């Protein structure tokens, strides 16, 4: 199941961790993507300021979600931003 989720969310999902009482998802997202506005309450994000090759490194974490729930949050961020890109392409 974990491998399936990694495969589905490539090239974005990079790692999963549990540290103390935090669940952590590591991801590489496009620099232009919105993240903070999409996150549900209880999920925090740290992003690397400098993007490499158009991608930025992000860590999403929560102390009240499971790994599965946090991976679902990442999937929602990816799907929302892909949808926005597709709509922008249609408008051009």
Secondary structure as the mmCIF struct_conf table of DSSP 4:
data_model
#
loop_
_struct_conf.conf_type_id
_struct_conf.id
_struct_conf.beg_label_comp_id
_struct_conf.beg_label_asym_id
_struct_conf.beg_label_seq_id
_struct_conf.end_label_comp_id
_struct_conf.end_label_asym_id
_struct_conf.end_label_seq_id
HELX_RH_AL_P HELX_RH_AL_P1 UNK A 2 UNK A 8
TURN_TY1_P TURN_TY1_P1 UNK A 9 UNK A 12
STRN STRN1 UNK A 13 UNK A 19
TURN_TY1_P TURN_TY1_P2 UNK A 20 UNK A 21
STRN STRN2 UNK A 22 UNK A 30
TURN_TY1_P TURN_TY1_P3 UNK A 31 UNK A 32
HELX_RH_3T_P HELX_RH_3T_P1 UNK A 36 UNK A 38
HELX_LH_PP_P HELX_LH_PP_P1 UNK A 39 UNK A 40
TURN_TY1_P TURN_TY1_P4 UNK A 41 UNK A 42
STRN STRN3 UNK A 44 UNK A 47
BEND BEND1 UNK A 49 UNK A 50
STRN STRN4 UNK A 52 UNK A 52
TURN_TY1_P TURN_TY1_P5 UNK A 53 UNK A 54
STRN STRN5 UNK A 55 UNK A 62
BEND BEND2 UNK A 63 UNK A 65
HELX_RH_AL_P HELX_RH_AL_P2 UNK A 67 UNK A 91
#
